[in-house]
Amino acid sequence: MINFKEQCIVLRKKGYSIIEIMKATGRAKSSIHTHIKDIPLSAKRIQQYKIAAGKRIKKFALARKGKSIRPFKTFKVWNTQSILLVAHLLFDGEIHENRGCAYNNRSKTLIERVTKLMCEYYDFDPKQYQNQTTGVYRVSYYNVALATYLKKKAKELLKQIKRIPLDLKREFIRAFFDDEGCMDFRPSSNIRKVRGYQKDVRILKIVKALLVDFNITARVVLPNEVVIVGKKNLMQFEREINFSQGVYINGNRSNSRWKKHIEKRELLRLAIKSFKS
């Protein structure tokens, strides 16, 4: 009967790994290593182990796909918080299933709103950044599972939005105009209109249809905006939707007409008051 040392050497020369020798002999790794440290595995055997290890890693990754070590809260019913969060990510945000989600805006009010909304569902702080050239703030959440879930909910929201309660439709529309909207008021040219920009024409058509529920007539102007004009429509928009308090136009832009920060809702009020009758 061969002794332990000889057994280790024989098994090693047959291409056994140290783990396999441990299983065959029932001895500790440190004891085995002493006898085989000078007997390397063949290149062919090393390649076989690499392939096997790769398969194990792939199997583990597939088992974990869609699962997160940083958990988040899911929801089944739409409410104000969930509508606003998903809407803002749709309009001025990004949802990448292979990376995470983010929200971009110059408005501190809206950045703080989205950050607070996300806290309802996710307990981890975002990465925050401000572009010093444009002044745009960015909050990012690097969680693939969270992004995958929110992407699914975003698609669900666009399908269901026409059937949800009126107060939630209002939140959706207001979020759209807070993110994508402006008050185009040029009294010298007799121009007064609320405009909302979005490259996805499908969303423009949804917003136009939802406005009808509030007795507001709008039109989609291709390629990428929805427009509300006329005293009656603007007054109804102010009454039913309006822009959120604290959301300003950027007075620092080189083409700024007003040369100062002014709330969008205040500009809407000025436009309505400027009608002669």
C-alpha positions as CSV (number, residue, x, y, z in Angstrom):
1,M,0.0,0.0,0.0
2,I,1.5,3.4,-1.0
3,N,1.9,6.0,1.6
4,F,0.2,9.4,1.7
5,K,3.1,11.2,0.0
6,E,3.2,8.8,-2.9
7,Q,-0.5,8.9,-3.2
8,C,-0.5,12.7,-3.6
9,I,2.3,12.4,-6.3
10,V,0.5,9.7,-8.3
11,L,-2.8,11.6,-8.3
12,R,-1.0,14.9,-9.3
13,K,0.7,13.2,-12.2
14,K,-2.7,12.0,-13.4
15,G,-3.8,15.6,-13.5
16,Y,-5.7,15.9,-10.3
17,S,-6.2,19.4,-8.9
18,I,-5.4,20.0,-5.2
19,I,-9.1,20.1,-4.5
20,E,-9.6,16.7,-6.1
21,I,-6.7,15.3,-4.2
22,M,-8.2,16.6,-1.0
23,K,-11.5,14.7,-1.8
24,A,-9.6,11.5,-2.7
25,T,-7.4,11.4,0.4
26,G,-9.5,13.2,3.0
27,R,-6.5,15.2,4.0
28,A,-6.0,19.0,4.4
29,K,-4.8,21.3,1.6
30,S,-1.7,22.4,3.5
31,S,-0.6,18.7,3.9
32,I,-1.1,17.9,0.2
33,H,0.6,21.1,-1.1
34,T,3.9,20.1,0.5
35,H,4.1,17.0,-1.7
36,I,2.9,18.4,-5.0
37,K,4.1,22.0,-5.1
38,D,6.9,21.1,-7.6
39,I,4.6,19.1,-9.9
40,P,2.7,21.5,-12.2
41,L,-0.5,20.6,-14.0
42,S,-0.2,20.1,-17.8
43,A,-1.3,23.0,-20.0
44,K,-4.2,20.9,-21.3
45,R,-5.4,20.2,-17.7
46,I,-5.2,23.9,-16.8
47,Q,-7.3,24.8,-19.8
48,Q,-9.9,22.2,-18.8
49,Y,-10.2,23.7,-15.3
50,K,-10.5,27.2,-16.8
51,I,-13.4,26.1,-19.0
52,A,-15.1,24.3,-16.1
53,A,-14.7,27.4,-13.9
54,G,-16.1,29.6,-16.6
55,K,-19.2,27.4,-16.9
56,R,-19.7,27.6,-13.1
57,I,-19.4,31.4,-13.1
58,K,-21.9,31.7,-16.0
59,K,-24.3,29.4,-14.3
60,F,-24.1,31.5,-11.1
61,A,-24.6,34.7,-13.1
62,L,-27.7,33.4,-14.8
63,A,-29.1,32.3,-11.5
64,R,-28.6,35.8,-10.1
65,K,-29.8,37.7,-13.2
66,G,-32.5,40.2,-12.2
67,K,-31.7,39.8,-8.5
68,S,-30.0,42.6,-6.5
69,I,-27.8,42.6,-3.5
70,R,-29.3,46.0,-2.9
71,P,-33.0,45.4,-2.6
72,F,-35.8,47.8,-3.5
73,K,-39.5,48.0,-2.8
74,T,-41.9,47.0,-5.6
75,F,-45.5,48.3,-6.0
76,K,-48.7,46.9,-7.6
77,V,-51.0,49.9,-7.5
78,W,-50.3,53.3,-9.0
79,N,-50.3,56.2,-6.6
80,T,-48.9,59.8,-6.6
81,Q,-45.4,58.7,-5.7
82,S,-45.1,55.9,-8.2
83,I,-46.7,57.9,-11.0
84,L,-44.3,60.8,-10.5
85,L,-41.2,58.7,-10.1
86,V,-41.7,56.7,-13.3
87,A,-43.0,59.7,-15.2
88,H,-39.9,61.8,-14.4
89,L,-37.6,59.0,-15.4
90,L,-39.5,58.7,-18.7
91,F,-39.4,62.4,-19.5
92,D,-36.1,63.8,-18.3
93,G,-34.5,60.6,-17.2
94,E,-32.9,57.4,-18.4
95,I,-33.6,53.8,-17.7
96,H,-31.0,51.4,-18.9
97,E,-31.6,47.7,-18.1
98,N,-27.9,46.9,-18.3
99,R,-26.7,49.7,-16.2
100,G,-29.2,51.6,-14.0
101,C,-31.4,54.7,-14.1
102,A,-30.7,58.4,-13.9
103,Y,-32.5,61.8,-13.9
104,N,-31.2,65.0,-15.3
105,N,-32.5,68.6,-14.8
106,R,-31.3,72.1,-14.0
107,S,-34.0,72.5,-11.4
108,K,-32.9,71.7,-7.9
109,T,-36.6,71.5,-7.0
110,L,-37.1,68.6,-9.5
111,I,-33.9,66.9,-8.6
112,E,-34.8,66.9,-4.9
113,R,-38.3,65.7,-5.8
114,V,-37.0,62.7,-7.8
115,T,-34.4,61.9,-5.1
116,K,-37.1,62.0,-2.4
117,L,-39.5,59.8,-4.5
118,M,-36.8,57.2,-5.1
119,C,-36.3,57.0,-1.3
120,E,-39.8,55.6,-1.1
121,Y,-38.6,52.5,-2.9
122,Y,-34.8,52.3,-2.6
123,D,-32.7,52.9,0.5
124,F,-29.4,53.7,-1.2
125,D,-28.2,57.2,-2.1
126,P,-27.6,58.1,-5.7
127,K,-24.4,59.3,-7.3
128,Q,-24.8,63.0,-7.8
129,Y,-23.1,65.3,-10.4
130,Q,-23.5,68.8,-11.8
131,N,-22.2,69.7,-15.3
132,Q,-20.4,73.0,-14.7
133,T,-20.9,74.1,-18.3
134,T,-24.6,73.5,-18.6
135,G,-25.6,73.7,-14.9
136,V,-27.6,70.4,-15.3
137,Y,-27.7,68.2,-12.2
138,R,-27.7,64.4,-12.6
139,V,-28.6,61.7,-10.0
140,S,-27.8,58.1,-10.9
141,Y,-28.8,54.8,-9.4
142,Y,-26.5,52.0,-10.6
143,N,-28.7,49.0,-9.9
144,V,-29.5,46.7,-12.9
145,A,-32.4,44.9,-11.2
146,L,-34.0,48.2,-10.1
147,A,-33.6,49.6,-13.7
148,T,-35.1,46.4,-15.2
149,Y,-38.1,46.7,-12.8
150,L,-38.7,50.4,-13.5
151,K,-38.4,49.8,-17.3
152,K,-41.1,47.3,-17.0
153,K,-43.3,49.7,-14.9
154,A,-42.7,52.5,-17.4
155,K,-44.1,50.4,-20.2
156,E,-47.0,49.4,-18.0
157,L,-47.7,53.0,-17.2
158,L,-47.9,54.1,-20.8
159,K,-50.4,51.3,-21.5
160,Q,-52.5,52.0,-18.4
161,I,-52.4,55.8,-18.1
162,K,-55.6,56.5,-20.0
163,R,-57.5,54.3,-17.5
164,I,-56.1,55.5,-14.2
165,P,-57.9,58.0,-11.9
166,L,-58.1,61.6,-12.9
167,D,-55.9,62.9,-10.1
168,L,-53.1,60.6,-11.2
169,K,-53.5,61.7,-14.8
170,R,-53.0,65.2,-13.5
171,E,-49.7,64.3,-11.8
172,F,-48.5,62.6,-15.0
173,I,-49.3,65.6,-17.1
174,R,-47.8,68.1,-14.7
175,A,-44.6,66.0,-14.5
176,F,-44.4,66.1,-18.3
177,F,-44.7,69.9,-18.5
178,D,-42.3,70.4,-15.5
179,D,-39.7,68.4,-17.3
180,E,-40.3,69.0,-20.9
181,G,-42.5,72.1,-21.0
182,C,-42.0,75.9,-21.3
183,M,-44.2,79.0,-21.4
184,D,-43.6,80.7,-24.7
185,F,-44.8,84.3,-24.0
186,R,-43.8,87.0,-26.5
187,P,-46.3,89.8,-26.1
188,S,-44.8,92.0,-28.8
189,S,-45.5,89.1,-31.3
190,N,-48.9,88.2,-29.7
191,I,-47.6,84.7,-28.9
192,R,-48.8,82.9,-25.8
193,K,-48.5,79.1,-25.7
194,V,-47.5,76.3,-23.5
195,R,-45.1,73.9,-25.2
196,G,-43.9,70.5,-24.3
197,Y,-41.1,68.7,-26.1
198,Q,-40.5,65.0,-26.4
199,K,-38.7,63.0,-29.1
200,D,-41.1,60.0,-28.5
201,V,-44.2,61.1,-30.5
202,R,-46.2,58.4,-28.8
203,I,-45.9,60.2,-25.5
204,L,-46.9,63.5,-27.1
205,K,-50.1,61.9,-28.4
206,I,-50.8,60.4,-24.9
207,V,-50.4,63.8,-23.3
208,K,-52.7,65.4,-25.9
209,A,-55.3,62.8,-25.2
210,L,-55.1,63.1,-21.4
211,L,-55.5,66.9,-21.6
212,V,-58.9,66.3,-23.2
213,D,-60.0,64.8,-19.8
214,F,-59.4,68.3,-18.3
215,N,-61.2,70.1,-21.1
216,I,-57.9,71.4,-22.6
217,T,-57.4,71.3,-26.3
218,A,-53.9,70.8,-27.6
219,R,-52.3,69.8,-30.8
220,V,-49.2,67.8,-31.7
221,V,-46.8,69.7,-33.8
222,L,-44.3,67.4,-35.5
223,P,-41.6,66.5,-35.1
224,N,-41.5,66.7,-31.4
225,E,-43.9,69.0,-29.5
226,V,-47.3,69.4,-28.1
227,V,-48.8,72.9,-28.0
228,I,-51.6,74.6,-26.0
229,V,-52.8,78.0,-27.2
230,G,-55.8,80.3,-26.6
231,K,-57.0,82.1,-23.5
232,K,-59.6,79.5,-22.6
233,N,-57.1,76.6,-22.9
234,L,-54.4,78.4,-21.0
235,M,-56.7,79.4,-18.2
236,Q,-57.9,75.8,-17.9
237,F,-54.4,74.5,-18.0
238,E,-53.5,76.9,-15.1
239,R,-56.5,75.8,-13.2
240,E,-56.2,72.0,-13.7
241,I,-52.5,71.3,-14.3
242,N,-50.1,74.3,-14.1
243,F,-46.4,74.1,-13.6
244,S,-45.1,73.1,-10.1
245,Q,-44.0,75.8,-7.7
246,G,-40.3,76.3,-7.7
247,V,-39.8,75.3,-11.4
248,Y,-38.0,78.1,-13.2
249,I,-37.0,79.0,-16.7
250,N,-33.2,79.4,-17.1
251,G,-32.5,83.2,-17.1
252,N,-28.8,82.5,-17.7
253,R,-29.2,81.2,-21.2
254,S,-27.8,83.4,-24.0
255,N,-31.1,83.5,-25.8
256,S,-33.2,84.1,-22.6
257,R,-35.9,86.6,-23.3
258,W,-36.4,87.6,-19.7
259,K,-32.7,87.7,-18.6
260,K,-33.6,86.4,-15.2
261,H,-35.0,83.3,-13.5
262,I,-38.7,83.3,-13.4
263,E,-41.2,80.6,-12.4
264,K,-42.9,78.9,-15.3
265,R,-46.2,79.3,-13.5
266,E,-45.7,83.0,-13.1
267,L,-44.9,83.4,-16.8
268,L,-48.2,81.6,-17.5
269,R,-50.1,83.9,-15.2
270,L,-48.5,87.0,-17.0
271,A,-49.5,85.5,-20.4
272,I,-53.1,85.0,-19.4
273,K,-53.3,88.5,-17.9
274,S,-52.0,90.0,-21.1
275,F,-55.0,88.9,-23.1
276,K,-57.1,92.0,-24.0
277,S,-60.4,90.3,-23.5
